Amino acid sequence: MTASDHKPVAAAPIAASPPKPALWSDEGFGYRAYVSAMIAMIYLFASTDRNIMSILLVPIQKEYGANDTTMGWITGAAFTFVYAVAGFPLARLADRGNRRNLIAASVVVWSAFTAACGIATTLITLLLARIGVAAGEAGSQPGAMSMIGDLFPRHRRGIAMSFTQVGSALGSGVGAFVAGATADRYGWRAAFLVMGIPGVLFGVLLFLTMREPKRGVYETLSTRPPATSWESIRYIFSVPTVVRLVAAKIVLNLAVGGILAWMPAFFMRVHHLSATEMSAGFGLSLAAGSITATLTAGLATDHLSKRGERWRIYYCCASLLCGIPFGLLTILAPTPQLSFFGFFMSMVCCGGIQAAVSVAGLAVVRSDVRGLMTVVTGFCVMVVGAGLGPVLFGALSDLFKEAYGHEAIRYSLLAVPVFWFAASCLFFFAAQTTDRDAAASLEAH
């Protein structure tokens, strides 16, 4: 054995751990938390400006002398139709263009039109301003959701999206209170200005402080040949669960549209509350109930889905059935306090359904068409469901007005529990094919 045989063997180099991202880089915790908070604020402003018409419906209606059917068209169908149609080109722009610029511009545009509602001189100019709000808001959701997808890995997107939904629920409550209190003190026109002007400033802040993230950071490129839009749409509606979920969500959103548009008027007409009293009770019940429901539904359905995706849908069925007695209590209660309690509990039961259904819907189609599915099915649900809901309940109120006077809106809203029951049945029908379609979507990749 020679001396060379005893030569020490060099140790293998130790692989260096990847550097920790800087706090305010796109991958850093600080910046991602900031963007999440900003997107939650976007949803807060959007929810506030979208629902302010229902809070101010009674004083606006008195000034212009419009009937309930006309106000239903302005608060519901006109807004949601423009929102849904504008969503197609703006979603495509979000997929191809600068999302930061799109979101900031959207916030500035819809906030400016919200303020413009306060200087409208006729019902027509008020309608045109509301159309501007709808067109502006249509660009915020596709841009924000796309941005979250590029800032968070898959296993953290649910938490990030739940956080933004809390912003939406909080916006409904805060907006209701601020708008109602301002209208009582300074008039309904001032309420639009108070809600709109801060949004313009917030849009500028977004442009100055947010960055456009790199696309596809957490995604694996698909090996499937790209399909045309029409091929993708045909595939989406060939999935039985998608069709059944769309039908259920349309019926559900008929009720949701009626609640958001007419419940404030119900509290003011039937229980004779001022705008401030109504907005405090309505806003607190809506926000607290919806936030509780959203967080509960996220945790519960993630746990239940271990048995199969169909259990997310079963959760929705049970939630709607539990909400029916509280919905009836809301409408038939003799006192406003009991009515607010019923409304809060109905929101606790039913307020988290939309998020649970959306997650189940994503599971039953291929990953390369999920964005398109969201826009296409959302168009059907918004135009037919959320759009016609306020019109339907307004027309029912006008129909009952001769017999029941100011209590007509109470009997109109009795349709809400009926829609909830029908939607629960349709969700149960959808659950029967959910697991099969979810398995098929994985095999299709």
VEXROMAR-55392 format. One line per 5 residues: number of its first residue (from 1); for each residue x, y, z of C-alpha. Coordinates in steps of 0.02 Angstrom, whole numbers, plus 50000, padded with zeros to 5 digits. Layout:
<tortis>
NUM	X Y Z  ...
</tortis>
This chain:
<tortis>
1	50000 50000 50000  50074 50165 49948  50058 50334 50029  49943 50388 49892  49816 50258 49949
6	49798 50355 50112  49760 50521 50027  49606 50596 50111  49449 50602 50005  49379 50777 49982
11	49210 50802 50065  49063 50831 49948  49015 51015 49945  48862 51056 50051  48721 51125 49946
16	48680 51302 49994  48501 51330 50051  48403 51445 49938  48411 51625 49994  48261 51686 50093
21	48161 51808 49988  48169 51989 50039  48021 52045 50144  47954 52162 50010  47997 52057 49856
26	47855 51975 49761  47890 51812 49856  47914 51898 50025  47785 51881 50162  47771 52069 50192
31	47730 52114 50014  47609 51969 49988  47519 52015 50149  47509 52195 50090  47436 52144 49921
36	47309 52032 50008  47256 52177 50117  47243 52292 49965  47136 52165 49871  47026 52146 50025
41	47005 52335 50022  46963 52328 49836  46824 52206 49877  46769 52317 50021  46752 52469 49906
46	46670 52364 49769  46542 52289 49888  46504 52459 49962  46477 52546 49795  46380 52401 49721
51	46254 52392 49863  46235 52575 49907  46083 52593 49793  45982 52473 49900  46027 52572 50057
56	45971 52735 49978  45826 52662 49879  45686 52737 49985  45741 52921 49978  45789 52906 49792
61	45620 52829 49754  45530 52969 49845  45623 53104 49749  45594 53030 49577  45424 52949 49610
66	45477 52782 49535  45384 52621 49573  45466 52465 49645  45483 52378 49477  45580 52523 49403
71	45696 52531 49553  45722 52343 49538  45785 52368 49359  45906 52503 49414  45974 52412 49567
76	45979 52240 49487  45959 52199 49304  46043 52352 49226  46193 52340 49342  46222 52153 49332
81	46198 52141 49143  46331 52273 49109  46444 52197 49243  46430 52023 49166  46453 52078 48985
86	46601 52192 49023  46681 52050 49118  46725 51954 48959  46845 52079 48876  46913 52138 49043
91	46949 51959 49098  47045 51932 48936  47140 52093 48969  47183 52028 49143  47252 51869 49064
96	47361 51962 48940  47393 52138 49003  47455 52228 49158  47339 52180 49301  47401 52314 49420
101	47353 52449 49295  47185 52365 49258  47137 52353 49441  47191 52531 49484  47099 52602 49333
106	46943 52500 49375  46939 52566 49554  46959 52746 49496  46824 52728 49361  46690 52646 49467
111	46724 52761 49615  46709 52915 49505  46544 52853 49436  46483 52816 49613  46516 52998 49657
116	46430 53048 49494  46271 52962 49556  46263 53099 49687  46249 53237 49557  46126 53147 49442
121	45981 53261 49399  45861 53132 49326  45826 52947 49344  45906 52919 49173  46070 53003 49221
126	46069 52904 49384  46049 52745 49282  46193 52794 49166  46305 52828 49316  46261 52657 49388
131	46307 52577 49221  46476 52662 49237  46497 52587 49411  46458 52414 49342  46579 52429 49196
136	46717 52486 49313  46690 52349 49441  46694 52214 49306  46883 52234 49290  46927 52213 49473
141	46887 52030 49506  46977 51946 49359  47129 52054 49387  47133 52024 49575  47106 51836 49563
146	47240 51819 49429  47361 51918 49536  47329 51808 49689  47365 51654 49581  47538 51721 49542
151	47579 51779 49719  47525 51624 49817  47557 51437 49791  47407 51324 49774  47404 51267 49956
156	47389 51448 50016  47269 51522 49890  47115 51469 49986  47169 51569 50138  47211 51720 50031
161	47044 51714 49940  46947 51691 50103  47032 51847 50169  46972 51947 50018  46794 51882 50041
166	46797 51945 50220  46836 52116 50146  46681 52102 50037  46569 52056 50184  46643 52195 50290
171	46615 52318 50149  46430 52276 50140  46410 52312 50326  46520 52466 50339  46450 52539 50178
176	46272 52514 50237  46304 52605 50401  46402 52750 50326  46282 52775 50181  46128 52768 50293
181	46197 52887 50425  46257 53010 50293  46091 53007 50201  45995 53042 50362  46103 53192 50402
186	46151 53266 50234  46039 53182 50104  46061 53034 49986  46167 53132 49862  46300 53166 49993
191	46307 52980 50032  46360 52940 49853  46496 53074 49861  46560 53011 50030  46571 52833 49964
196	46643 52875 49793  46781 53004 49821  46890 52898 49939  46888 52759 49810  46968 52872 49679
201	47110 52910 49800  47127 52725 49843  47144 52681 49658  47290 52802 49642  47370 52723 49797
206	47356 52551 49716  47443 52612 49558  47586 52689 49658  47619 52548 49781  47577 52382 49694
211	47684 52292 49565  47635 52179 49421  47688 52002 49472  47770 51878 49356  47645 51758 49277
216	47644 51570 49304  47768 51565 49448  47679 51421 49536  47605 51332 49385  47664 51188 49275
221	47638 51219 49091  47502 51108 49017  47548 50981 48882  47373 50989 48806  47356 51079 48640
226	47266 51245 48669  47079 51238 48636  46976 51376 48557  46856 51472 48667  46705 51386 48590
231	46782 51214 48614  46815 51256 48796  46638 51322 48822  46565 51163 48744  46672 51059 48860
236	46619 51160 49013  46434 51135 48980  46459 50951 48938  46501 50922 49122  46336 50876 49208
241	46385 50948 49377  46423 51119 49300  46250 51131 49221  46166 51078 49383  46269 51199 49488
246	46228 51342 49370  46041 51304 49387  46055 51298 49576  46156 51459 49586  46032 51550 49472
251	45889 51507 49591  45995 51550 49742  46045 51718 49669  45865 51764 49632  45845 51763 49821
256	46012 51848 49855  45973 51987 49731  45805 52015 49814  45880 52019 49988  46018 52143 49948
261	45904 52258 49849  45747 52257 49955  45788 52208 50134  45841 52386 50181  45675 52452 50112
266	45585 52315 50209  45658 52374 50375  45617 52556 50338  45439 52526 50273  45379 52385 50386
271	45471 52427 50547  45474 52616 50517  45661 52635 50549  45762 52786 50497  45903 52762 50372
276	46030 52769 50514  45937 52641 50620  45909 52526 50472  46088 52536 50409  46161 52501 50581
281	46057 52344 50608  46061 52285 50428  46247 52320 50405  46300 52237 50568  46191 52084 50539
286	46249 52064 50359  46434 52089 50395  46445 51986 50554  46338 51845 50485  46428 51836 50317
291	46603 51842 50393  46558 51704 50517  46482 51599 50377  46629 51624 50258  46760 51570 50385
296	46654 51425 50448  46613 51362 50273  46795 51365 50221  46851 51259 50368  46701 51143 50367
301	46698 51106 50181  46887 51077 50173  46864 50945 50310  46708 50868 50232  46787 50860 50058
306	46905 50724 50121  46755 50608 50096  46728 50675 49920  46693 50840 49832  46507 50804 49840
311	46511 50844 50026  46545 51026 49988  46378 51028 49897  46290 50933 50035  46351 51069 50154
316	46264 51198 50044  46102 51097 50046  46103 51086 50236  46147 51270 50255  46000 51327 50150
321	45878 51214 50242  45941 51279 50410  45923 51458 50348  45739 51443 50298  45665 51458 50475
326	45774 51610 50511  45724 51687 50344  45542 51669 50391  45579 51745 50562  45663 51894 50478
331	45512 51930 50370  45371 51892 50493  45446 51954 50658  45339 52086 50745  45487 52189 50807
336	45642 52254 50717  45757 52178 50850  45688 52003 50819  45693 52032 50633  45876 52084 50638
341	45916 51928 50741  45830 51819 50611  45926 51906 50471  46092 51883 50561  46059 51697 50588
346	46003 51672 50408  46167 51751 50350  46264 51636 50469  46178 51488 50388  46183 51542 50206
351	46320 51673 50190  46462 51551 50150  46377 51453 50012  46446 51549 49864  46627 51514 49911
356	46593 51329 49944  46505 51306 49777  46644 51396 49684  46776 51279 49754  46672 51126 49708
361	46646 51195 49533  46833 51214 49505  46858 51030 49547  46746 50961 49410  46830 51040 49258
366	47006 51037 49187  47126 51163 49259  47152 51247 49090  46970 51306 49079  46937 51358 49259
371	46954 51543 49224  46838 51535 49074  46714 51430 49173  46709 51564 49308  46667 51700 49181
376	46543 51598 49077  46445 51524 49222  46455 51689 49315  46374 51775 49166  46225 51656 49173
381	46207 51669 49361  46222 51859 49369  46111 51905 49223  45971 51781 49258  45987 51765 49447
386	46060 51920 49529  45999 52032 49388  45817 51981 49385  45800 51952 49573  45777 52137 49619
391	45657 52160 49473  45553 52008 49522  45537 52060 49704  45499 52239 49654  45362 52179 49536
396	45287 52068 49672  45288 52216 49791  45195 52323 49664  45071 52180 49637  45034 52165 49824
401	45034 52353 49858  44848 52380 49831  44803 52245 49956  44941 52268 50086  45006 52447 50066
406	45179 52476 50139  45179 52295 50201  45180 52232 50021  45370 52213 50025  45351 52091 50172
411	45243 51973 50068  45356 51995 49918  45507 51938 50020  45416 51779 50074  45477 51711 49907
416	45655 51705 49978  45631 51546 50082  45545 51465 49933  45696 51500 49823  45812 51436 49959
421	45717 51271 49967  45718 51253 49777  45905 51292 49770  45939 51162 49906  45851 51029 49801
426	45950 51078 49647  46115 51073 49744  46071 50897 49805  46041 50847 49625  46212 50918 49577
431	46299 50823 49716  46252 50658 49635  46376 50684 49492  46509 50790 49578  46633 50652 49628
436	46620 50567 49458  46651 50729 49364  46794 50777 49480  46879 50611 49443  46849 50633 49257
441	46928 50806 49259  47091 50732 49326  47093 50597 49191  47065 50729 49056  47235 50813 49085
</tortis>
